Amino acid sequence: MKHFYHILTAATFAFTGLSLLSSCHSDDKAIEDEWTATYVYLQRVDYLTPSPKTFRIDHSSEGLSTGIDMPFVVKTQKPTSQDVRVNLELRDTHAPNIGLQIQDKAGNRLTSSQVVIKAGQQCSDTLRIVATNLETLKTNEQKVNLAFDVVLTGIETSQSNTFISPRTTMSDLAAKIEKGALQNMKMGTPAVNDLLDRTDWVITLGAGAENSAANLVDGNYWSDVARSGQGFTITIDLGAEKTIHGINTTSWAWTSNRYAPQEIEVAVSKDNATWTSLGTLLTSGGYQDITLLSHPKARYLKYTILKMPTSNRVSIVEFNLYGTDN
């Protein structure tokens, strides 16, 4: 009986092995195609940076801090035996009016959407997506978020078994453009440094702020408005339209940075409905003077703390504005 069991087991194994071999043999062509296929894909020159690419642009009275220039290549995972002509499409519907175009290595605009990976090569010449008209961004003082992408839409070649990469991230290079609001602020005391009267101010604190808003204008350097973990917003109704030249804040332990904001955003409004951002500003010191370069006329001012100090608790003990009544 034991001998019969061994014979049966051996026969079963032989049959199973034969079935497996037969199954593999039936897919040999598919496996061969997969292993011998040539895949065409797109790759940014700085492909080790996060994807999608993000262009962050600061906007000041001197202009924009950087332009848009994204170099990339068309590649295959192994050298080709025949020329491969590639069709590209630049999609800029979410980034209109900034003159996006694909250029060759000499800086010439491609008059055709076709690029060639030459026989025996694995990579095209370097191409670039460039913005040739950023005037619309310069004239827009507000934050702007745009997006574009270049897509590999087709290939032409006499080389068999050649395909566009099935991975979307390798056939579609996406990019974002984030332009900050016009930078209308700088650290320092403004030339007009008269303090506005705070008597009629109505102050509203954003969610999470601790203590009474009255602490900001009581002249008492032992009371404050504070928050741990993240910043908060201070919105001030001046009671009437003023010309605002600057901001002055004092933080707890004002001789150090320990409780002072590290980055802020300021916006102004005449009606508390339509707001104009003056941008963001990196700040330092426990006693902070900020100059508003545009000298806005406004009734409302919104001050938002964006970046926390190292203590992870931010505190404002007094809040003042420099300006004039007209």
Buried (B, 14 or more C-beta within 10 A) or exposed (E): EEEEEEEEEEEEEEEEEEEEEEEEEEEEEEEEEEEEEBBBBBEBEEEEEEEBBEBEBBBBEEEBEEEBEBBBBBBBEEEBBBBBBBBBEBBBEEBEEBBBBBBBEEEEEBEEEEBBBBBEBBEBBEBBBBBEEBEEBEEEBEBBEBBBBBBBEBBEBEBEEBEBBEEEEBBBBBBBBEBBBBBBBBEEEBEBEEEBEBEEBEBBBBEEBBBEBEBBBBEEEEBBBBBEEEBBBBBBBBEEBBBBBBBBBBBBBBEBBBBBBBBBBBBBBBEEEEBBBBBBBEBEBBEBBBBBBBBBBBBBBBBBBBBBBEBEBBBBBBBBBBBEEE
